[in-house]
């Protein structure tokens, strides 16, 4: 166990980023097609090919999940992932053609510095997300870089640099569950402007500093920090925390839907505020179990749902803890520069 989503058997991870534009792409790649569903609880999501993840839809299994910066421009990343999977002969069989199934979610990172000429009409060249999606797929493996990498490169919070986090756990029944998250919330993951993480009760092995909880929670810590300190209507579409939860426990598509809903609690445990009208909080959930295995009973699913929320809360704090500030004059500081290790 390396405390990564790739601890789940059959899961690989790849990413690519572009320092010039301060953005990137991350890909969760499945060795074999995985049963999956989705939960969207933020008011301003950006997604691609997610309607098919509803339990009543025909296609049950997916080949990969794409997470990207770039707002709607970044939705081209899934095309690059599809191209990489097509090179491997992957995809849903339709006659003589295979169509890779790659749902995607994006964050808004277009105001974080870097060359965003592709987004403001100053250039006629295409934007680079397709290529980053392809490269991320080609690089997929078991190792992961957390913090300011991949889709987390341009992520920000109210007053700290955001980033990409991951965590995993093994349940008493032997199943493994893992999370990856791109933390780009309108709010904050710390208690006010202190060093204490809201997710502190769930921390394991000092994975995000081991600072624990404060002696008391003051009223000032409960005042929400909002990105930019501007009217809410100016923040719509500028945020979003996107995540994927994956397990090797056998689940139906409907159970994956329930798992995704429950995992959203992890964002509520780690971010204040979460699921706001200005965020697009989206969580994918997938099972890598082989076809024919008996799905979990309700009690087993309940245990898995609780673990999903805990793991996602840990991954969220870890992504911020490991992030580094971007090299721009007005870039937000990162957690360890402000509070130390």
N, C-alpha and C positions, 0 to 999 in steps of 0.2 A: 504494500500500500504506500503510494507516494503522495497521497492527499490531492489527487487530481481526478478529473472525470475519466481519464484514460485508464484508471484502475478497474473500470467496468470492462469485463471481457468483451471483445468485439468492437471496442470504441477506439477511434483514432482522432487526432486533432492536428489541424494545420492552420497556419496563418501567414499573412503577408501584410506589410505596411509600407507607407510612402512618407518619408520624413518631410519632403518638400510640401506636401499638402496636409500633413499632420492628421492622417486618417489611415484606416486599415480594414482588413477583413479577417475573420476567423471562421473556421469550418469544423463542425463535428461530423466525422465520417464514420459510417457503419460498415463493418466487414461484410455483413449480410443485411438485407433490407430489414428495418426495424418497425414494429408497430408504434404509432405515435399519435398524439393529439396536442391541443394547445389551449391556453387560457390567456385572455386579454382583459386586463383590469384597469389599465390606464385610459385616460380620455383622449389621447392623441397618438395612436399607434401608427407605425408604418410597416407593412408586411407584404409578402408575395407568396402566392400559392398556399395560403393557409386555410381556405374554405374546405379543401379536401380533407383536412385533419378532423373535421367534425365526425362524431361516431357514426352518423347515418350515411356518410359518403362512401362510395364504392371502394376506392383505393385505400388499403389498410396500412401499407408499409412504405417507408421512405428510405432513400439512400443516404441523405445527408441533411444537415441543418446549417444554413449560412447566417452569420451574424456580421453586420457591417456598419461602418460609419457612412457619412455622406448623405444622410437623410434620403429622400426619394431617389437622388442620383445613385446612391449606393445599392439600390435594388438590382442593378445590373450585375452585381457580384454573383448572384445565383446562376446567371447565364454562364459565367466562367467556371463555376463549380460543375454545372451540367456538362460543359465541354470536357473537363478533366475526367468526369465519370464516364462519358461516352467513349473516351479513349481506352477505358478499361473494360468496355462492353457491359457497363452497368445500366440498369433502368427497367421500368415497367414494360413488359412485353405487349406490344400492340401489332399483331400480324408479324411482319418481318422487321419491325422497328422496335428499338428499346428507347424509352423516354425516361431519363433520370428524374427522380422525384426529389426536389430540393426546396422545401419551404424556407422562408427567410424573414428576418426582422432587422430593422435598422435603428440607429440612433442619429440624433442631430448633433453634428460637430462642425458646422460650417462657419461658426463665429469664434473659433479657438486659435486663430492665427494660421500661418501657412499660406501657400498659394492656392486660393480658391477660384482662380480665373475660369475654371471649367464650369463654375456655378453662377457666375455673374455676367456672362455674355462677353467677356473680354477675349475669348479665344474660340476658334471654331473646331479645335481638336476635341476628340472624344475624351470623356473622363475615364480614369484608370481602374474602376472597380471591377470590370469584367476580367482584366488581366490579373488583378490581385486575387480574385476568386479562383482563377485557374491555378495560379502559383500556390495558393494556400492548399488546394486539393492535391497538387503534385507533391507537396512537402509533408503531407499528413503522416504522423507517426505517434509514438507514445509520449514523447517529451513535449513540454509546454513552457512557454515564457509568459509569466504573469505580470500584471501592472500595466505599463504604458506600451503595450504591444498589440498587434493585430487590431481588432475592432475596438480595443480599449485605448489605442494611442491618443485619440482626440477627446476622450470622455472627460467630463467635468462634473463637479458638484456645486453646492451653493458657494463655498469658499475654499474648496480643496480640489486638487486634481483627482479625477476619477480614473478607473482602469478596469482591466480584465482580471477576474478572480476565479479560482476553482477550489473545490474541496471534495472529499469523498468519505464514505463510512461503510463499514461492514456490519450488517445486522446480525443478531443472535441466531437467526435461522440460516445464516450463511450467504444470503444474497448481498450484493454490493450495490450502492447507489452513489452517484456522483453528480456534481453540478458545475456548470461554467456560466459566468455572468459578466455582462458589460455594464458597469455602474456609471450611469450618466444622468443622475436624478436631479430634479429641480430642488430637492432638499439636501439633507446632510446625513452622514452615517455616524457622526459623533454627537455626544450629548452637548448641545450648544457649541461653544468654542473651546471645549475642553478636549483632552486627549482620549477620553473614554468612549469606546464604541457602544452603540446600542446593542450590538450583537455579542457583547462580552460574556453573558451567561452561557453561550453555546461554544465558546472558544475551546480548542484542543491543542495541547502542546505548544502554547504561546505562538500560534500560527499568525496572529496579527499583533504581536508585541507583548502579550501577557499582562496588560495593565489592569485587568479586572474591572471592577465597578468602583465608583467613588464612595466615600463614606456616607454621603447623602446626595440625593438628587435635588438641586436647587431650582427655584422657579425659573431662573434665567436659562437653565439647561432645557427646559420644556418649551421655550419660545422657538418656534420653527425658524430655521434659517432658509431663506428662499434665494435662489440663484439670481444674481444681479440686482436684488433689492428694487425691482421695477414692478409696475402694475401687472397683475396676473395675465391680462389679455395680451401682453407683449411676450409672454413666455410660452404660449401655446405652440406645440410642435418643436420646441427647442430642447427637449429632454428625452427621456425614455431609458429605462433599465430593461435589458433584454437578457434572457437566460434559457438554458436547457438543462433539464434533469433527465438522467439516463440510469436505468437499472437493468440487471440481468434477471430480475424476478419476472415470471411469466404473467403478463397482463393482457386483457382485452383492450380494444380501442377505447371503449367507454371507461375502463379503469384508468387508462392513460390520461383521459380527460379529467377524472377525479384527482389523479396525482398532480397534474398541472395546476389545478385550482388550489390544492393544499399547499403546493410549493410556493404559491404567491404569499402565503403567510410568512415565509422566510424574508421576503422583501419588507413586509410590515414590521418584522422583528429587528431589521437592520437599518432601515431608512425612515427618516421622519421629515416631511410627510411622505407616504407612499400612495400609489394608485390615485394620484391627483388628476384633475382635469388637464393639467399642463404636461403630464407624463404620458407615456404610451406603454406602460409596463406589460410585457409579454413574456410568457413562460411556455416553452415547449416541454413535453414529457415523452419519453420513448422507452421501449423495452426491447432488449436484444435477445430475449429468450427465443429458442427455436420453436417453430410451428409444432403444434401437437402437445405441448406441455400444458398441464392443468393450471389454469389461472389461480391466483391467490384467492382465498376466501375473504369475506369482509373484515375479519379480525386481522388477517395478515396484511390486507391493503391499508387498514388504519395505521398499523405500525409503520408501514412504508411511507405513508403520507406524512406522519410526524417526522420521520427521518429526513424526508425531502425538504421540509421547511427548515429544519436545523442546518442541514448541509448548505442550503442556499444562503441562509443568513451568514454562515461562516465564510462562504465564498465571496459574498458581497464585501464584508469587512476586509478580507484578505486582498481583494483587488485594489482597494483604496490604500491599504497599508503598503503594498509593494509598488505603487505607481510612482513615477518620477515626473517632475514638472517639464513641460515642453520648453524648448530653447527660444522663446519669444519674450519680448520685453514686458508684455502685459499678461503673461501666462500665470495661471493660478499656481500657488505653491503646493507642494506635495506633503503628505502627512508626516513623513520622517524628517523632512527639512524643518517643519514647524515644531514637532513634538519630540523628536529624537527617536531612537530605535525602540 
